Amino acid sequence: MKALIAMSGGVDSSLAAKLMVDRGFECIGCTMKLYENEDAGPECSRTCCSLDDVEDARSVAYKLGMPFYVFNFTQEFRDTVIGKFIESYEKGITPNPCIDCNRYMKFDKLYERAKALGCDDIVTGHYARIEKKDGKYVLKKALDETKDQSYVLYSLTQEQLAHTQFPLGNLKKTEVRAIAEQSGFVNADKPDSQDICFVPDGDYARVIKLHTGKEPVQGNFVDTKGNVLGRHKGIIHYTLGQRKGLGVSSTEPLYVCKICPQSGDVILGSNEELFGKEAEVTDFHWISGLAPKEAFRCKAKIRYRQPEQWATVIPIDEDAVHITFDEPQRAITPGQAAVLYDGDTVLGGGTIQCETEREEYRK
């Protein structure tokens, strides 16, 4: 059996490579070059995919006796991930580029490259598990729930699951580092990457301006009663639930409750006004490949680090659902993913829609 190992230069993908070699697989290591330095700016030390990361990945691959390649996917990444990221913020939507990267890069472009190289499987350092049950592949949460990454993997198809392996799914992070240390890997103690890879300093607006070459249009901060509270720097600077960096004086804390791209207004209100119980989710992908016909109960999460919450799910059609949570949820954010769980099994996921899109969708 032959496997293509996606190696970011971090300890997780490095140990995934070792475990596959130990299992007797013929392994090829690779790093995906996803962006140029000018796409992200000069400070890239806290992200994956930097030049140092490539050298760390190469070092581990050579130590394991594996051939190693760097695949240049910069144009594809710019078109499908960075482009969507910019377009979303310009529409007042908060995207999740890590989900798009997994969907369009690791399990699309890299999957094609693996087939061209004659590989049976793609292997990554994700913390998740794949099992086969009743003739279908299922995606499950990792044993170490503090590191679980199943939320960003909901778009995997049956075909992709059949040819993907997550060797770390049954390991704790502490075990991963210990084995890497024993194996003499240069990155055994390397910190986990932080932030979005092409936004290393967390300044999304700076990256958007870098790519578009234009300054964002300023607009009004407005309260929920329609009173103008001041001017803002452009809607790309804000996301639902945000409190910091508003620059508006008030006797009570104010939060971003809504972003209106057509008028350019950013609506501010109290923390209580951020809570809601319903979400309409489109571009929905069912792991099984089949959408349920009737309403059902399960748990759902609307952001990566949030614990799953009980909800009732009503399928609208093959790729859309309506979710009603038992308890109000804070900042159900358009553009983010809503992912459904039955215990530790991922049922599927999709994209939360903004209010205007929800109204149009119902029509």
N, C-alpha and C positions, 0 to 999 in steps of 0.2 A: 504494500500500500504506500502511496506517495502523497505527501501533504505539503501545502504551501503555508508557511507560518508568517502571519502579519506581525512584524516586530517594530514597535514604536521607539525602542531604546530604553524602555522602562523595565522594571523588575518583573512585572506580571507577564508580559508577552515573552520575555526571556525564559522564564521558568516554564511557560507553556511549551516553548520549543524543546527544552530539555526533556520534559515529560513525554513528548511525542517521540523523540529519539530513543528514550528508554523503553518505549513500547514497541520499538522495532520498525517504526515508519521510516521510509526514505524521505528526508525533509529538505525543503528549500526555504531559506529565510529571505524575507523581503521587507523593505520599508517603502511606504508610499510618500513620495514628495508631493505635498498638497498645495503649497503656496510658496511664493518668493518672499524674501525679507521685506520688500517694499509693499507687499500686501498687508503686512501686520505692523510694520514699524520696527524700530531697532531692538526693542526689549522683548526677547523671546525665551528667556531662561526658565520661565515657569510653565512652559507649555511643552507638548510633544512635538516631534517632527523638526526640531532644530538640527543644525549640523552636528552638534555634540551628540544628539540622540542617535543620529545615523551611525556615528562612529561607535557608540556604545552597543547598538544592535549588531553592527558588523563584528565587533570584538567577541560578543557572545556566540554568534553564528560560527565564526572560525574556531572558537574554543570547542564547539560541539561537532566540528568537522562538517558543517553544512555549507553548501554554496550560498551566496548572498547577493541579492540584487536590489537596486533602487529603481522603482517605477515612477516615472514622471506623470502625475495626474493633475498638474497645476491648472491646466485649462479647464478640465472637467470639473474640478473643485470650485474654480472661480465661477463657472457658469451655473452649476446646480446647487451649490451650498452658499458661497459668499453672495452671489447674485440674489438668491431668495432671501437671505438674511437682510440685505439692504432694502429690497422691495418691501419686506414685511414691516420694518421699522418706519419706512416712509408712509405706510398705510396705518400706522398706529397699532400694529400687531407685534407681539413679542414672540419671535421664533425660537426653535430649539435646534440649532445647527448640528449638535452631536447626533441627534436622531437622523437628520438628513445625511450626515457623513456615513453613518452605518448603512443607511438604506441605499445610497447611490454610489458610495465609494467602496467600502469594505465588502459588501455583499451584492455588488453589481459589477463595477469595473474590475475589482480584484477577483471576483468569482469568474469572470470571463478570462482573465489572465491565467488563473489556475487551470482552467480547462485547456487553454492553449498549451500549457506546459505539461499536460498529461497528468495533473494531480487529481486524486480522488476526493480530497477534503481541503477546506480552508480551516485554519486554526488561529484563534485569537486569544488574548489574555483576559477576555471579559469574564466577570463573575456571574455566571448563569449556568443552567443545566439543560441538556436536551435528552429526552427519553422517548421511547416508542411505546405506544399503548393502543391496543385494539386496531393495529394497522396504521395509526397516525402518529406523526411526531408531535411532541408537546414541548413547549418552552416553559421552564420552571425557574423559580428564584434560586439564587445561590445559597449554599449552606450558611455562609457568612452573610447574614442579612445587612450588616453594617456596610458591606461593600457591594451588595447586590446591584446589578446593572440591567436586569431584565426589562426595566421601564423603557430603556432606549433601544430595545431589540424587538419591539412588538411587530415590526414590519416584515420579519422573516417569513418566507413562504415555506410550504412543505418541501419543495425541491431544495431550497437552500438549507433547511434544517437537516435534510438527509445527507448533506455533504459539508457539514460544519461541525467542528468540535471545540468545546470549551473545557480544557483540562483542569482549570482552576475552580470549577463549579462546586467541588466537594471539599475545598481547602479553605482554611482561615488565612487572612492576610499575614498573620504572624508566622504561620507555617511556610507561606510562600517566601518570605524574607529569610527565614532560617535555612531553608533548602538552598536558596540562591547563595547565601553566605557560605554554606558548606561546599557548594560547587565552585566557589572562587570567582563568581561573576563580578565584574567591575561596578555594576549598578545595583548590587544587593541592598545598599542603604540609600539609594537614590530616592528623593522625595517624589510623591505622586504629583503628576502634572495638575495644574490648577487653571481655572478660567478656560475660555474658548481659545483654541490654538492660535487663531488669527486675530484674537483680541487679547494679547498677553497682559495688558495693564487694566483690563476691564472697562476701558473707555470705548464703548460701542460707537458713540457719535463721532469720535475722532477717526475711526476706521471707515465709517460711512462717508465722511467728508473726504477722506483720502482717496476713496474709490470713485466717488461721483464728481469730485472737483468743485463742489458747490456748497455754499453755506445754507443751512436749514432756514426755512421761513419762520419768523417769529409769529406768535399769536397771543391770545388772551388766556390767563387763568380765570376760570369762572366757577362760582360755587354752585351747589345743586339747585339753588333758587334762581340762577341766571345772573347774579351780581358779578361784575368784573372785579377781580381781586388784584390784578397786576398783569405783567407781560412775561411770557416764557421764551426760551431760547430756540424753540422748534420741537415738534413732537417726537423726533428721533431720540431726544434726551430722556424720555419718560416711559414708564411701564406701570401697569396696574399695581396698586398697593404701595407705590414708592412714596417715601416721606422725605428722605434726605435730598438736599440740593435743589429745593423748590424756590427758596429765596422769597417767600411770602410771609409777611408778618401776620400773626393771628394769636388770639388768646387761647385757642385750643389747637391741638395737633391736627394738621391737614394731610390728607393722602390723595394720591391720584386715583380717582374712582372711574374715570372714563376718558378715552382719547377720541376726539372727533376730527378725523383727517380732512373732511370736506370743509368744515368751518375753520379748522385750525385751532379750535378751543381744546384746552385740557381742563377737565372738570375735577375740582377738588372737593373733598368732603371728609366726614369723620371715618374712623376705623369701622364703626358699626355699619356704615353704608357700603362697605366692601363685601359684605357677606351675602351669599345667595345659595340656593339649593338646586338650581337647574343648569344643565349645560347641553347644548346640541353639538354633536361631534360628527364631522364628515371625514371623507377620505379614510374611512374606517377599514382596517384590515383584520380579518379573523384568522387566527393561527391555524385553525382546523381547515380553513378554506370554505366553510359553510356558515352562513349567518343564521342565527335562531329565528324561528317564526313568531314566537310569542315573547311577551315580557318575562323577565326573570330577575332574580335577586343575586347580587354578587358584591364584591368590594371593588372600589375604583380609587385611583390616585390621579391628581391633576398637576403634580409637580414631582420632580425626581426624588427629593428627600422627604416627601410627605408620607406618613403611614396611610395605608389603604383605608377607605371609609365605606361603610355600608350604603348601598344605593339600589334603586330599582331601575332597570335598563329596558327601554322599549325600542326594539329595532324599527327603524323607519323604512329602510330598504336594505339592499345588499351591502352598502357602504356608508350607512349613516345610522346613528342611534341618538335617542334622547335619554339623558341621565338625570334622575331625581335623587338627590342625596337625602338620607334620613336626617342629617344635621346640616345646618348652614355651613358653607365652606368659604374661607376668606380668599378673595381675589381670584375668581375663576377667570383665567387670563386667556383671551383670544390668541391663537397661534401656538399655545402650549399643547402638550399631548395629554389626553385622558386615556388611561390604560386600565383594563378590567382584569380582575384576578378572581379565580376560584381556589381559595386556599393559597398554595404556593405555585399554582399553575396560571400562566398568562393566557387569557382568552383572546385578547386582541387590543387594538388601540387605534386612535385617530386624532384629528386636530380639532381643538375647541374653536368654535366660530365666533366672530364678533356679532354684535346685536343686529347690525344692518344685514349681514349675510344670513343670520338666522331668520330674519323676517322674509328675505327674498327666497330663502330655501323653502319656507312653509308655503309660499305662493306657488 
